[in-house]
Amino acid sequence: MSSPDLFIISLVGYVVAFAVLALLALVMRLITLLFPEQEDTGDAAVVAAVSATYQALCPGTTVTKIEETR
């Protein structure tokens, strides 16, 4: 195998790998557009437990928003 043949084989390999990765990125983008992430509305039991806890600690308080801190 001569040097130009090895260069062409390597070039074709890189082009094919790039094309496959680009195709996968396009498919992933289409999937995320078709099926967007749904917002979690919260569990009623969790909201009731948090509200009851705050009512027990500080009577007269109301829970208006519950957020998860990351």
VEXVO-25809 format. One record per atom (N, C-alpha, C): residue number from 0; residue in three letters; x, y, z. Coordinates in nm, 4 decimals, padded with zeros to 6 digits. Each point is the difference from the previous one (the first is absolute). Layout:
+-----+------+----------+----------+----------+
:  nr : rest :        x :        y :        z :
+-----+------+----------+----------+----------+
: NUM :  Ala :        X :        Y :        Z :
...
+-----+------+----------+----------+----------+
END
This chain:
+-----+------+----------+----------+----------+
:  nr : rest :        x :        y :        z :
+-----+------+----------+----------+----------+
:   0 :  Met :  00.0858 : -00.1163 :  00.0000 :
:   0 :  Met : -00.0858 :  00.1163 :  00.0000 :
:   0 :  Met :  00.0909 :  00.1232 :  00.0000 :
:   1 :  Ser : -00.0189 :  00.0841 : -00.0981 :
:   1 :  Ser :  00.0850 :  00.1186 : -00.0086 :
:   1 :  Ser : -00.0566 :  00.1125 :  00.0856 :
:   2 :  Ser :  00.0767 :  00.1037 :  00.0192 :
:   2 :  Ser : -00.0372 :  00.1107 :  00.0871 :
:   2 :  Ser : -00.1255 :  00.0744 : -00.0464 :
:   3 :  Pro : -00.0181 :  00.0293 : -00.1296 :
:   3 :  Pro : -00.1233 :  00.0688 : -00.0408 :
:   3 :  Pro : -00.1250 : -00.0834 :  00.0258 :
:   4 :  Asp :  00.0101 : -00.1324 : -00.0139 :
:   4 :  Asp : -00.1160 : -00.0846 :  00.0276 :
:   4 :  Asp : -00.0398 :  00.0076 :  00.1472 :
:   5 :  Leu :  00.0973 : -00.0011 :  00.0874 :
:   5 :  Leu : -00.0266 :  00.0101 :  00.1430 :
:   5 :  Leu : -00.0627 :  00.1347 :  00.0342 :
:   6 :  Phe :  00.0465 :  00.1044 : -00.0642 :
:   6 :  Phe : -00.0560 :  00.1340 :  00.0230 :
:   6 :  Phe : -00.1456 :  00.0063 : -00.0444 :
:   7 :  Ile : -00.0309 : -00.0569 : -00.1157 :
:   7 :  Ile : -00.1376 :  00.0018 : -00.0512 :
:   7 :  Ile : -00.0911 : -00.0837 :  00.0890 :
:   8 :  Ile :  00.0465 : -00.1151 :  00.0447 :
:   8 :  Ile : -00.0802 : -00.0847 :  00.0888 :
:   8 :  Ile : -00.0281 :  00.0733 :  00.1311 :
:   9 :  Ser :  00.1000 :  00.0657 :  00.0547 :
:   9 :  Ser : -00.0196 :  00.0753 :  00.1242 :
:   9 :  Ser : -00.0969 :  00.1154 : -00.0210 :
:  10 :  Leu :  00.0133 :  00.0700 : -00.1119 :
:  10 :  Leu : -00.0881 :  00.1127 : -00.0297 :
:  10 :  Leu : -00.1449 : -00.0461 : -00.0146 :
:  11 :  Val : -00.0201 : -00.1105 : -00.0687 :
:  11 :  Val : -00.1348 : -00.0545 : -00.0169 :
:  11 :  Val : -00.0567 : -00.0414 :  00.1359 :
:  12 :  Gly :  00.0825 : -00.0585 :  00.0843 :
:  12 :  Gly : -00.0457 : -00.0393 :  00.1342 :
:  12 :  Gly : -00.0444 :  00.1193 :  00.0822 :
:  13 :  Tyr :  00.0772 :  00.1079 : -00.0034 :
:  13 :  Tyr : -00.0381 :  00.1202 :  00.0736 :
:  13 :  Tyr : -00.1277 :  00.0623 : -00.0559 :
:  14 :  Val : -00.0147 :  00.0025 : -00.1295 :
:  14 :  Val : -00.1195 :  00.0573 : -00.0619 :
:  14 :  Val : -00.1234 : -00.0824 :  00.0358 :
:  15 :  Val :  00.0124 : -00.1309 : -00.0044 :
:  15 :  Val : -00.1133 : -00.0864 :  00.0350 :
:  15 :  Val : -00.0367 :  00.0167 :  00.1470 :
:  16 :  Ala :  00.0990 :  00.0049 :  00.0874 :
:  16 :  Ala : -00.0283 :  00.0187 :  00.1426 :
:  16 :  Ala : -00.0679 :  00.1336 :  00.0243 :
:  17 :  Phe :  00.0466 :  00.1049 : -00.0648 :
:  17 :  Phe : -00.0614 :  00.1315 :  00.0141 :
:  17 :  Phe : -00.1432 : -00.0012 : -00.0517 :
:  18 :  Ala : -00.0240 : -00.0669 : -00.1119 :
:  18 :  Ala : -00.1353 : -00.0065 : -00.0568 :
:  18 :  Ala : -00.0949 : -00.0761 :  00.0930 :
:  19 :  Val :  00.0474 : -00.1101 :  00.0572 :
:  19 :  Val : -00.0847 : -00.0771 :  00.0919 :
:  19 :  Val : -00.0324 :  00.0819 :  00.1249 :
:  20 :  Leu :  00.0992 :  00.0700 :  00.0552 :
:  20 :  Leu : -00.0247 :  00.0826 :  00.1179 :
:  20 :  Leu : -00.0939 :  00.1157 : -00.0316 :
:  21 :  Ala :  00.0125 :  00.0595 : -00.1175 :
:  21 :  Ala : -00.0906 :  00.1079 : -00.0396 :
:  21 :  Ala : -00.1423 : -00.0517 : -00.0163 :
:  22 :  Leu : -00.0133 : -00.1188 : -00.0567 :
:  22 :  Leu : -00.1329 : -00.0602 : -00.0152 :
:  22 :  Leu : -00.0622 : -00.0301 :  00.1363 :
:  23 :  Leu :  00.0783 : -00.0517 :  00.0922 :
:  23 :  Leu : -00.0509 : -00.0275 :  00.1344 :
:  23 :  Leu : -00.0409 :  00.1290 :  00.0716 :
:  24 :  Ala :  00.0761 :  00.1064 : -00.0175 :
:  24 :  Ala : -00.0355 :  00.1282 :  00.0606 :
:  24 :  Ala : -00.1307 :  00.0515 : -00.0573 :
:  25 :  Leu : -00.0201 : -00.0155 : -00.1292 :
:  25 :  Leu : -00.1245 :  00.0433 : -00.0628 :
:  25 :  Leu : -00.1185 : -00.0808 :  00.0513 :
:  26 :  Val :  00.0174 : -00.1300 :  00.0131 :
:  26 :  Val : -00.1081 : -00.0852 :  00.0512 :
:  26 :  Val : -00.0332 :  00.0372 :  00.1444 :
:  27 :  Met :  00.1010 :  00.0250 :  00.0812 :
:  27 :  Met : -00.0246 :  00.0395 :  00.1396 :
:  27 :  Met : -00.0734 :  00.1332 :  00.0061 :
:  28 :  Arg :  00.0366 :  00.0937 : -00.0870 :
:  28 :  Arg : -00.0671 :  00.1302 : -00.0028 :
:  28 :  Arg : -00.1468 : -00.0165 : -00.0397 :
:  29 :  Leu : -00.0269 : -00.0842 : -00.0986 :
:  29 :  Leu : -00.1387 : -00.0239 : -00.0408 :
:  29 :  Leu : -00.0804 : -00.0662 :  00.1110 :
:  30 :  Ile :  00.0606 : -00.0925 :  00.0715 :
:  30 :  Ile : -00.0699 : -00.0662 :  00.1107 :
:  30 :  Ile : -00.0339 :  00.1006 :  00.1091 :
:  31 :  Thr :  00.0931 :  00.0903 :  00.0332 :
:  31 :  Thr : -00.0285 :  00.0976 :  00.1042 :
:  31 :  Thr : -00.1026 :  00.1031 : -00.0454 :
:  32 :  Leu : -00.0100 :  00.0254 : -00.1291 :
:  32 :  Leu : -00.1040 :  00.0906 : -00.0485 :
:  32 :  Leu : -00.1367 : -00.0670 :  00.0002 :
:  33 :  Leu : -00.0046 : -00.1285 : -00.0344 :
:  33 :  Leu : -00.1266 : -00.0717 : -00.0039 :
:  33 :  Leu : -00.0529 : -00.0333 :  00.1392 :
:  34 :  Phe :  00.0900 : -00.0287 :  00.0926 :
:  34 :  Phe : -00.0393 : -00.0389 :  00.1354 :
:  34 :  Phe :  00.0680 :  00.0910 :  00.1014 :
:  35 :  Pro : -00.0524 :  00.1214 :  00.0207 :
:  35 :  Pro :  00.0644 :  00.0919 :  00.0952 :
:  35 :  Pro : -00.0159 : -00.0487 :  00.1439 :
:  36 :  Glu :  00.0889 :  00.0485 :  00.0864 :
:  36 :  Glu : -00.0040 : -00.0385 :  00.1400 :
:  36 :  Glu : -00.1250 :  00.0583 :  00.0647 :
:  37 :  Gln : -00.0707 : -00.0824 :  00.0732 :
:  37 :  Gln : -00.1223 :  00.0447 :  00.0637 :
:  37 :  Gln :  00.0316 :  00.0533 :  00.1390 :
:  38 :  Glu : -00.0658 :  00.1092 :  00.0344 :
:  38 :  Glu :  00.0182 :  00.0590 :  00.1323 :
:  38 :  Glu : -00.0673 : -00.0871 :  00.1047 :
:  39 :  Asp :  00.0680 : -00.0199 :  00.1096 :
:  39 :  Asp : -00.0565 : -00.0759 :  00.1104 :
:  39 :  Asp : -00.0866 :  00.0941 :  00.0819 :
:  40 :  Thr : -00.1287 : -00.0305 :  00.0075 :
:  40 :  Thr : -00.0929 :  00.0887 :  00.0700 :
:  40 :  Thr :  00.0078 : -00.0167 :  00.1510 :
:  41 :  Gly :  00.0688 : -00.0988 :  00.0472 :
:  41 :  Gly :  00.0122 : -00.0216 :  00.1441 :
:  41 :  Gly : -00.1003 : -00.1016 :  00.0485 :
:  42 :  Asp :  00.0383 : -00.0691 :  00.1031 :
:  42 :  Asp : -00.0855 : -00.1026 :  00.0577 :
:  42 :  Asp : -00.0849 :  00.0644 :  00.1085 :
:  43 :  Ala : -00.1276 : -00.0294 :  00.0003 :
:  43 :  Ala : -00.0912 :  00.0601 :  00.0973 :
:  43 :  Ala :  00.0376 : -00.0388 :  00.1429 :
:  44 :  Ala :  00.0483 : -00.1205 :  00.0194 :
:  44 :  Ala :  00.0387 : -00.0440 :  00.1340 :
:  44 :  Ala :  00.1208 :  00.0789 :  00.0504 :
:  45 :  Val :  00.0949 :  00.0294 : -00.0885 :
:  45 :  Val :  00.1176 :  00.0775 :  00.0399 :
:  45 :  Val : -00.0404 :  00.1416 :  00.0358 :
:  46 :  Val : -00.0857 :  00.0596 : -00.0809 :
:  46 :  Val : -00.0472 :  00.1364 :  00.0279 :
:  46 :  Val : -00.0749 :  00.0038 :  00.1322 :
:  47 :  Ala : -00.0833 : -00.0990 :  00.0266 :
:  47 :  Ala : -00.0747 : -00.0044 :  00.1256 :
:  47 :  Ala :  00.0941 : -00.0185 :  00.1191 :
:  48 :  Ala :  00.1022 : -00.0837 : -00.0145 :
:  48 :  Ala :  00.0944 : -00.0229 :  00.1097 :
:  48 :  Ala :  00.0803 :  00.1258 :  00.0296 :
:  49 :  Val :  00.0461 :  00.0692 : -00.1027 :
:  49 :  Val :  00.0767 :  00.1231 :  00.0209 :
:  49 :  Val : -00.0885 :  00.1073 :  00.0618 :
:  50 :  Ser : -00.1217 :  00.0128 : -00.0485 :
:  50 :  Ser : -00.0931 :  00.0987 :  00.0558 :
:  50 :  Ser : -00.0314 : -00.0289 :  00.1463 :
:  51 :  Ala : -00.0237 : -00.1271 :  00.0319 :
:  51 :  Ala : -00.0306 : -00.0370 :  00.1382 :
:  51 :  Ala :  00.1190 :  00.0250 :  00.0916 :
:  52 :  Thr :  00.1202 : -00.0270 : -00.0491 :
:  52 :  Thr :  00.1207 :  00.0231 :  00.0804 :
:  52 :  Thr :  00.0173 :  00.1481 :  00.0293 :
:  53 :  Tyr : -00.0139 :  00.0828 : -00.1027 :
:  53 :  Tyr :  00.0140 :  00.1442 :  00.0225 :
:  53 :  Tyr : -00.1128 :  00.0553 :  00.0862 :
:  54 :  Gln : -00.1196 : -00.0556 : -00.0100 :
:  54 :  Gln : -00.1099 :  00.0424 :  00.0866 :
:  54 :  Gln :  00.0294 : -00.0349 :  00.1453 :
:  55 :  Ala :  00.0636 : -00.1161 :  00.0213 :
:  55 :  Ala :  00.0324 : -00.0404 :  00.1366 :
:  55 :  Ala :  00.1123 :  00.0861 :  00.0574 :
:  56 :  Leu :  00.0982 :  00.0347 : -00.0834 :
:  56 :  Leu :  00.1124 :  00.0806 :  00.0483 :
:  56 :  Leu : -00.0365 :  00.1475 :  00.0165 :
:  57 :  Cys : -00.0701 :  00.0538 : -00.0968 :
:  57 :  Cys : -00.0386 :  00.1420 :  00.0013 :
:  57 :  Cys : -00.1474 :  00.0100 : -00.0351 :
:  58 :  Pro : -00.0870 :  00.0005 :  00.1001 :
:  58 :  Pro : -00.1441 :  00.0054 : -00.0280 :
:  58 :  Pro : -00.0358 :  00.1261 : -00.0800 :
:  59 :  Gly : -00.0901 : -00.0163 : -00.0949 :
:  59 :  Gly : -00.0450 :  00.1118 : -00.0817 :
:  59 :  Gly :  00.0780 :  00.0175 : -00.1295 :
:  60 :  Thr :  00.1013 : -00.0815 : -00.0223 :
:  60 :  Thr :  00.0772 :  00.0131 : -00.1242 :
:  60 :  Thr : -00.0668 : -00.0800 : -00.1111 :
:  61 :  Thr :  00.0247 :  00.0423 : -00.1230 :
:  61 :  Thr : -00.0502 : -00.0736 : -00.1154 :
:  61 :  Thr :  00.1165 : -00.0291 : -00.0943 :
:  62 :  Val : -00.0020 : -00.1159 : -00.0578 :
:  62 :  Val :  00.1020 : -00.0395 : -00.0966 :
:  62 :  Val : -00.0508 :  00.0383 : -00.1381 :
:  63 :  Thr :  00.0784 :  00.0842 : -00.0698 :
:  63 :  Thr : -00.0435 :  00.0441 : -00.1331 :
:  63 :  Thr :  00.0806 : -00.0641 : -00.1120 :
:  64 :  Lys :  00.1236 : -00.0372 :  00.0270 :
:  64 :  Lys :  00.0853 : -00.0560 : -00.1050 :
:  64 :  Lys :  00.1017 : -00.0953 :  00.0635 :
:  65 :  Ile :  00.0165 : -00.1166 : -00.0610 :
:  65 :  Ile :  00.0994 : -00.0974 :  00.0466 :
:  65 :  Ile :  00.0965 : -00.0222 : -00.1151 :
:  66 :  Glu :  00.1293 :  00.0231 :  00.0238 :
:  66 :  Glu :  00.1035 : -00.0174 : -00.1024 :
:  66 :  Glu :  00.1070 : -00.0972 :  00.0497 :
:  67 :  Glu :  00.0580 : -00.0714 : -00.0928 :
:  67 :  Glu :  00.1117 : -00.0871 :  00.0330 :
:  67 :  Glu :  00.1297 :  00.0744 : -00.0289 :
:  68 :  Thr :  00.0893 :  00.0046 :  00.0984 :
:  68 :  Thr :  00.1288 :  00.0662 : -00.0166 :
:  68 :  Thr :  00.1035 : -00.1046 : -00.0353 :
:  69 :  Arg :  00.0759 :  00.0263 : -00.1045 :
:  69 :  Arg :  00.1015 : -00.0968 : -00.0442 :
:  69 :  Arg :  00.1360 :  00.0541 :  00.0272 :
+-----+------+----------+----------+----------+
END
